[in-house]
Amino acid sequence: MRIDRPKSLTQLVVEELRTRIIEGRLALGAPLSENVLAAELGMSKTPVREALLQLRSEGLIDVLPQRGSYVFRISTLDVGAISELRRILEMAAAELAVVRNGPALAARMQDLLTRMGPALERDDRLTYHRLDGEFHEAIVALAGNVFLAEAYGQIAFRIQALRSRLSSHADLNRSSLEDHGAMLALVEAGDGAGLAAVLARHVAATEQAYLKLLETRNLLEEGPDGA
């Protein structure tokens, strides 16, 4: 018999703040005050401080000396570096997962796709982006390499945060859904190399879309004179 332990206050704070960041309810670069968060959540500062440290290890929080904690910021260089590492890891995971756990991966992809389509149809972008993330994470998880999964974990939450902010265009989401359908077909065919190739193209296209949208948002925020 398994008895589930209740979550600690620290873990509850981690999950709450992580969700706010990923869903865009906390803006990139927003300051995070231990005092304010503790008062809002009705607890002492200790679990809040511990939660911020965990979120820092996940790449979602920046801690600046003498200045405090902030939601992470992203630059065009960061998008490029994250996309490069993502491409390397997902391509490697794809070939391993098809060989080691092909049927399980196909079943997981099929389950997610049956929910992604309806989410897109009703314009539920938060749900679509969450399922999109789970789709890619399944490839990594079923590769059967704990160190590859740990490396991916260093960027996974930042990728999710980017999706929620930058993947808001309907055309991009429709193209993304088509790519995911193609990935499932390749897994069902046992074509790990083909899956890796589609993933490489998918991540590269997503990177360019992210960069374009990020640059547009920066221009809008700064104004035409850069002020």
Helices and strands as residue ranges (DSSP letters): H 9-23, E 31-32, H 34-41, H 45-57, E 61-64, E 68-71, H 76-121, H 125-141, H 146-166, H 170-188, H 192-222
